[in-house]
Each structure stands twice: as structure tokens, then as C-alpha cells.
């Protein structure tokens, strides 16, 4: 028997959650700022890493943001990397300006 994978939006915790069966396997934390959804952190429980769950989580979270008409702001390195590697149809992305590395001055 295999556990079903589900992704849900938990507005009380400001995150998308991925469950394997009844077990929380990971989440993508966000904050809403007007019409922007700012993704700030993605985490998969070490017991579930290597199963492709982060990619499933990102795909669902980003699709939800597109459906809601939100501008996606990827502060989270995982979400930013996912957006660079995958086409998310209809996505409106605002790439954040990150602080410059002071050692490069």
C-alpha cells in the first residue's frame, strides 16, 4: 500500500504543506504583501528527502499563486531555482534584489 501525496494551503501557518498520507513531509513558507506572494523558505523533513516531494510542493504552490493572480517573489532559494528550471504557465514573477556581497566590492 502506498501513501497518497497531497499539497494543501494552510493560511493560518502561512505555508503550503505536503503530506504523505497523514504525515507532514514538508512545507513552503510564504507571506502575502498586497497582490504578492513572497516565498521565503521551503523545507522537507529529512525522513522524506530524495523522493521528489520538494518539486511536487513547489509546482502546486506556484500553480496556486498563478490561479490566485498573485505576483510571485522567490526569496526562497529552492523556489527561485525551481522557477529558473521549470516553466510555470501564467506566472508573474518579480525577482527580488538581493544584497550585494561586500567581498565583491
RAZI-V216149 format. One record per residue. N is the residue number from 1. RES is the residue in one small letter. SS is DSSP state (alpha for helix, beta for strand, coil for the rest). OMEGA is omega in degrees with one decimal (999 if undefined). NEAR is the number of other C-alpha atoms within 8 Angstrom. Layout:
N,RES,SS,OMEGA,NEAR ; N,RES,SS,OMEGA,NEAR
This chain:
1,x,coil,179.4,2 ; 2,x,coil,178.5,3 ; 3,x,coil,178.2,6 ; 4,x,coil,176.7,7 ; 5,x,beta,177.7,8 ; 6,x,beta,175.6,8 ; 7,x,beta,179.3,10 ; 8,x,beta,175.7,7 ; 9,x,beta,179.5,9 ; 10,x,beta,-177.0,9 ; 11,x,coil,178.3,6 ; 12,x,coil,179.5,4 ; 13,x,coil,-177.5,5 ; 14,x,coil,178.8,10 ; 15,x,beta,168.6,11 ; 16,x,beta,-177.8,14 ; 17,x,beta,173.8,14 ; 18,x,beta,-179.7,14 ; 19,x,beta,170.6,13 ; 20,x,beta,-169.8,11 ; 21,x,coil,179.2,8 ; 22,x,coil,-173.3,5 ; 23,x,beta,174.4,6 ; 24,x,beta,-178.1,8 ; 25,x,beta,-179.5,12 ; 26,x,beta,-179.0,13 ; 27,x,beta,172.7,12 ; 28,x,beta,-177.0,15 ; 29,x,beta,177.8,11 ; 30,x,beta,169.5,12 ; 31,x,beta,178.3,9 ; 32,x,beta,175.9,8 ; 33,x,beta,-176.4,7 ; 34,x,coil,179.7,4 ; 35,x,coil,178.4,8 ; 36,x,beta,167.9,10 ; 37,x,beta,-177.0,13 ; 38,x,beta,177.2,12 ; 39,x,beta,-172.5,14 ; 40,x,beta,-178.4,11 ; 41,x,beta,174.5,11 ; 42,x,beta,-176.7,12 ; 43,x,beta,173.5,8 ; 44,x,beta,177.9,11 ; 45,x,coil,-179.2,8 ; 46,x,alpha,179.7,5 ; 47,x,alpha,-176.4,5 ; 48,x,alpha,-179.2,9 ; 49,x,coil,178.4,9 ; 50,x,coil,-179.2,5 ; 51,x,coil,-179.9,5 ; 52,x,coil,-176.5,7 ; 53,x,alpha,179.9,12 ; 54,x,alpha,178.7,10 ; 55,x,alpha,177.4,8 ; 56,x,alpha,179.3,8 ; 57,x,alpha,-179.5,14 ; 58,x,alpha,-178.9,11 ; 59,x,alpha,-179.9,9 ; 60,x,alpha,-178.7,9 ; 61,x,alpha,-179.3,11 ; 62,x,alpha,176.6,11 ; 63,x,alpha,177.6,9 ; 64,x,alpha,179.3,8 ; 65,x,alpha,178.0,13 ; 66,x,alpha,179.3,13 ; 67,x,alpha,-179.7,7 ; 68,x,alpha,-178.1,6 ; 69,x,coil,-178.7,7 ; 70,x,coil,170.4,11 ; 71,x,beta,-177.8,13 ; 72,x,beta,176.6,14 ; 73,x,beta,-173.8,12 ; 74,x,beta,172.4,14 ; 75,x,coil,179.5,11 ; 76,x,coil,-179.7,10 ; 77,x,alpha,-179.6,8 ; 78,x,alpha,179.7,8 ; 79,x,alpha,178.0,12 ; 80,x,alpha,178.6,10 ; 81,x,alpha,178.2,8 ; 82,x,alpha,-179.7,10 ; 83,x,alpha,178.5,9 ; 84,x,alpha,-177.0,7 ; 85,x,alpha,-173.9,6 ; 86,x,coil,174.1,6 ; 87,x,coil,176.3,6 ; 88,x,coil,-174.5,9 ; 89,x,coil,176.4,5 ; 90,x,coil,-176.6,5 ; 91,x,coil,171.8,10 ; 92,x,beta,-173.5,8 ; 93,x,beta,170.5,8 ; 94,x,coil,-179.7,8 ; 95,x,coil,-178.3,6 ; 96,x,coil,173.5,7 ; 97,x,coil,179.8,4 ; 98,x,coil,178.8,4 ; 99,x,coil,177.0,4 ; 100,x,coil,177.8,5 ; 101,x,coil,-177.1,6 ; 102,x,alpha,178.9,5 ; 103,x,alpha,180.0,4 ; 104,x,alpha,-177.3,5 ; 105,x,coil,999,4
